[in-house]
């Protein structure tokens, strides 16, 4: 599945995910409902910096999950 070509994903979100491989991988492992919720959150973002922070939060979630498993 190519996550960045999906018509539902806002361009800014796709670009921010493309810049953060770990976040993109996490996004790809989300359930459909989780992905839709995240996409809806991204539509509330008003700047490039906010979008980067939102996407970075996915990367940070992955860090917390990985550290929990250790």
C-alpha positions in Angstrom: 0.0 0.0 0.0 1.4 3.4 -0.9 0.3 5.6 2.0 1.3 8.9 0.4 -0.8 8.6 -2.8 -4.1 8.1 -0.9 -6.4 11.0 -1.9 -7.6 11.3 1.7 -4.2 12.2 3.1 -3.6 16.0 3.0 -0.6 17.1 1.1 1.1 18.7 4.1 0.7 15.5 6.1 2.1 13.4 3.3 5.1 15.7 2.9 5.8 15.6 6.7 5.5 11.8 6.8 7.9 11.6 3.9 10.4 13.5 5.9 10.1 11.2 8.9 10.5 7.5 8.0 9.8 6.3 11.6 6.6 8.2 11.8 5.6 7.0 8.3 6.2 3.4 9.4 4.1 4.0 12.5 1.3 5.5 10.4 1.4 2.5 8.1 0.9 0.2 11.1 -2.1 2.1 12.4 -5.6 0.6 12.0 -7.9 2.3 9.5 -9.7 4.1 12.4 -6.5 5.3 14.0 -5.3 6.5 10.6 -8.5 8.4 10.0 -8.4 10.0 13.4 -4.8 11.1 12.8 -5.7 12.5 9.3 -8.6 14.4 10.9 -6.2 15.9 13.5 -3.9 16.9 10.7 -6.7 18.9 9.1 -6.8 21.1 12.2 -3.1 22.1 11.7 -2.4 25.7 10.6 1.3 25.7 9.8 4.1 23.6 8.5 5.8 23.6 11.9 2.6 22.4 13.6 2.4 19.5 11.0 6.0 18.5 11.7 5.2 18.4 15.4 2.1 16.3 14.9 4.0 13.8 12.7 6.9 13.9 15.2 4.4 12.8 17.9 4.0 9.6 15.9 7.8 9.0 16.0 7.8 9.7 19.8 4.9 7.2 20.3 7.1 4.6 18.6 10.0 5.4 20.9 7.7 4.9 24.0 6.4 1.6 22.7 9.9 0.4 21.9 11.2 1.4 25.3 8.2 -0.3 27.0 9.1 -3.6 25.3 12.6 -3.6 26.7 
